[in-house]
Amino acid sequence: MSLAKVHGGQGGFLAGYAYLFLTQAVSRLLPFIVNAMVARRLTPEEFGVPTVHFQLLSTIILTSREGFRRALMRDTKATEDSSQEAASWLVVPLGALLSAGGAATGFF
């Protein structure tokens, strides 16, 4: 069986490409439009400080998660019942803790 028959041929590829393109466009345009509307209604002080805090917080979260992911991927002595799965579950409570701590620090 050929790959074109399995995935719907050229039409399936084009439909998938169009779907991915539209989802990317909407996911980029919608926050831009909402941010533009919010920025027009708020003063620079009201808009600027939370925006800077949010960017710093999201950068910190991104860098901490990325290092954690890379460490998990490099685990060469992983077995089925290894600590890798247990360590991956730490992301949820640690992320919640860091988010709550960052929010409390930034807003209070």
C-alpha positions in Angstrom: 0.0 0.0 0.0 1.5 3.3 -1.0 1.9 6.3 1.3 -0.4 8.5 -0.8 -3.3 6.1 -0.3 -2.8 5.9 3.4 -2.7 9.7 3.9 -5.2 10.7 1.4 -2.9 11.6 -1.4 -2.1 15.2 -2.4 -5.4 16.5 -1.2 -4.8 15.2 2.3 -1.4 16.8 2.4 -2.8 20.2 1.2 -5.7 20.0 3.7 -3.3 19.2 6.6 -1.0 22.0 5.5 -3.9 24.5 5.3 -5.1 23.4 8.7 -1.7 23.8 10.3 -1.2 27.2 8.6 -4.6 28.5 9.8 -4.0 27.3 13.4 -0.6 29.0 13.4 -2.0 32.2 12.0 -4.9 32.3 14.5 -2.6 31.5 17.4 -0.3 34.4 16.4 -3.0 37.0 15.4 -5.4 36.5 18.2 -3.0 37.4 21.1 -1.7 40.3 19.0 -5.1 41.8 18.5 -6.1 41.3 22.1 -2.9 42.9 23.3 -3.4 45.8 20.9 -6.9 46.4 22.3 -5.7 46.2 25.9 -2.7 48.5 25.3 -5.0 51.2 23.8 -7.3 51.2 26.9 -4.6 51.2 29.6 -2.1 53.9 30.5 1.6 53.0 29.8 2.2 52.4 33.6 -0.8 50.1 33.9 0.2 48.1 30.8 4.0 48.2 31.1 4.7 46.8 34.5 2.5 43.6 34.3 3.8 43.0 30.7 7.4 43.1 31.8 6.7 40.9 34.8 4.8 38.4 32.6 7.7 38.3 30.1 10.3 37.8 32.8 8.2 35.1 34.5 7.6 33.2 31.2 11.3 33.4 30.4 12.2 31.9 33.7 9.7 29.1 33.4 10.8 28.4 29.8 14.5 28.1 30.7 13.8 26.0 33.8 11.6 23.6 31.9 14.0 23.3 29.0 16.9 22.3 31.1 14.7 19.8 32.9 13.6 18.3 29.6 17.1 18.0 28.2 18.3 16.3 31.4 15.5 13.7 31.1 16.3 13.1 27.4 20.0 12.5 28.2 19.3 9.9 30.8 21.2 7.0 29.2 20.6 4.4 31.9 16.8 4.6 31.8 14.8 1.4 32.3 11.1 0.9 32.3 10.7 1.4 36.0 13.3 4.1 36.2 13.2 7.4 38.0 12.7 9.1 34.7 8.9 8.7 34.9 8.9 9.8 38.5 11.0 12.8 37.7 8.7 13.8 34.9 5.8 14.0 37.3 7.7 16.6 39.3 7.1 19.2 36.5 3.4 19.7 37.5 3.8 20.5 41.2 7.1 22.4 40.7 5.6 24.4 37.9 2.6 25.2 40.1 4.8 26.2 43.0 7.0 28.4 40.8 4.0 30.0 39.2 2.4 30.8 42.5 5.6 32.1 44.0 6.3 34.2 40.9 2.8 35.6 41.0 2.9 36.3 44.7 6.3 38.1 44.3 5.2 40.1 41.3 1.8 41.2 42.4 2.2 41.7 46.2 
